[in-house]
Amino acid sequence: MEPNTVAKAEVQADAEVMASVEDGETKTLIIADVTTDDAYLTLALEDAASLPAWR
């Protein structure tokens, strides 16, 4: 059995997280906490896991 090496994150109870796909030369997935300044991440949509892959 592998140890769980993922650090636990603290999450605000009132956080509001949203996701969006931006079109351009490459499609980009954006995930952001809209209740906090500069709290977002982006990655190429082709690198994002699909929902069936998460199940």
Rosetta constraint file for C-alpha pairs under 8 A:
AtomPair CA 11 CA 15 HARMONIC 7.31 0.50
AtomPair CA 15 CA 33 HARMONIC 6.46 0.50
AtomPair CA 15 CA 34 HARMONIC 7.60 0.50
AtomPair CA 15 CA 35 HARMONIC 5.97 0.50
AtomPair CA 16 CA 33 HARMONIC 5.47 0.50
AtomPair CA 16 CA 34 HARMONIC 5.81 0.50
AtomPair CA 16 CA 35 HARMONIC 6.04 0.50
AtomPair CA 17 CA 31 HARMONIC 7.01 0.50
AtomPair CA 17 CA 32 HARMONIC 5.49 0.50
AtomPair CA 17 CA 33 HARMONIC 4.29 0.50
AtomPair CA 17 CA 34 HARMONIC 6.16 0.50
AtomPair CA 18 CA 31 HARMONIC 5.77 0.50
AtomPair CA 18 CA 32 HARMONIC 5.49 0.50
AtomPair CA 18 CA 33 HARMONIC 6.50 0.50
AtomPair CA 18 CA 34 HARMONIC 7.19 0.50
AtomPair CA 19 CA 29 HARMONIC 7.07 0.50
AtomPair CA 19 CA 30 HARMONIC 5.50 0.50
AtomPair CA 19 CA 31 HARMONIC 4.38 0.50
AtomPair CA 19 CA 32 HARMONIC 6.42 0.50
AtomPair CA 20 CA 29 HARMONIC 5.85 0.50
AtomPair CA 20 CA 30 HARMONIC 5.20 0.50
AtomPair CA 20 CA 31 HARMONIC 6.61 0.50
AtomPair CA 21 CA 27 HARMONIC 6.52 0.50
AtomPair CA 21 CA 28 HARMONIC 5.49 0.50
AtomPair CA 21 CA 29 HARMONIC 4.61 0.50
AtomPair CA 21 CA 30 HARMONIC 6.17 0.50
AtomPair CA 21 CA 45 HARMONIC 7.48 0.50
AtomPair CA 22 CA 27 HARMONIC 5.62 0.50
AtomPair CA 22 CA 28 HARMONIC 5.10 0.50
AtomPair CA 22 CA 29 HARMONIC 6.48 0.50
AtomPair CA 22 CA 30 HARMONIC 7.43 0.50
AtomPair CA 23 CA 27 HARMONIC 4.78 0.50
AtomPair CA 23 CA 28 HARMONIC 6.68 0.50
AtomPair CA 24 CA 28 HARMONIC 7.79 0.50
AtomPair CA 26 CA 44 HARMONIC 6.89 0.50
AtomPair CA 26 CA 45 HARMONIC 7.82 0.50
AtomPair CA 27 CA 44 HARMONIC 6.09 0.50
AtomPair CA 27 CA 45 HARMONIC 5.46 0.50
AtomPair CA 27 CA 46 HARMONIC 7.73 0.50
AtomPair CA 28 CA 42 HARMONIC 6.59 0.50
AtomPair CA 28 CA 43 HARMONIC 5.66 0.50
AtomPair CA 28 CA 44 HARMONIC 4.53 0.50
AtomPair CA 28 CA 45 HARMONIC 4.91 0.50
AtomPair CA 29 CA 42 HARMONIC 5.59 0.50
AtomPair CA 29 CA 43 HARMONIC 5.46 0.50
AtomPair CA 29 CA 44 HARMONIC 6.04 0.50
AtomPair CA 29 CA 45 HARMONIC 5.11 0.50
AtomPair CA 29 CA 48 HARMONIC 7.43 0.50
AtomPair CA 30 CA 40 HARMONIC 7.04 0.50
AtomPair CA 30 CA 41 HARMONIC 5.88 0.50
AtomPair CA 30 CA 42 HARMONIC 4.56 0.50
AtomPair CA 30 CA 43 HARMONIC 6.87 0.50
AtomPair CA 31 CA 40 HARMONIC 5.55 0.50
AtomPair CA 31 CA 41 HARMONIC 5.49 0.50
AtomPair CA 31 CA 42 HARMONIC 6.49 0.50
AtomPair CA 32 CA 39 HARMONIC 5.81 0.50
AtomPair CA 32 CA 40 HARMONIC 4.03 0.50
AtomPair CA 32 CA 41 HARMONIC 6.48 0.50
AtomPair CA 33 CA 39 HARMONIC 5.49 0.50
AtomPair CA 33 CA 40 HARMONIC 6.23 0.50
AtomPair CA 34 CA 39 HARMONIC 7.43 0.50
AtomPair CA 43 CA 47 HARMONIC 6.76 0.50
AtomPair CA 43 CA 48 HARMONIC 7.02 0.50
AtomPair CA 44 CA 48 HARMONIC 6.80 0.50
AtomPair CA 49 CA 53 HARMONIC 6.08 0.50
AtomPair CA 49 CA 54 HARMONIC 6.88 0.50
AtomPair CA 50 CA 54 HARMONIC 6.66 0.50
AtomPair CA 51 CA 55 HARMONIC 6.64 0.50
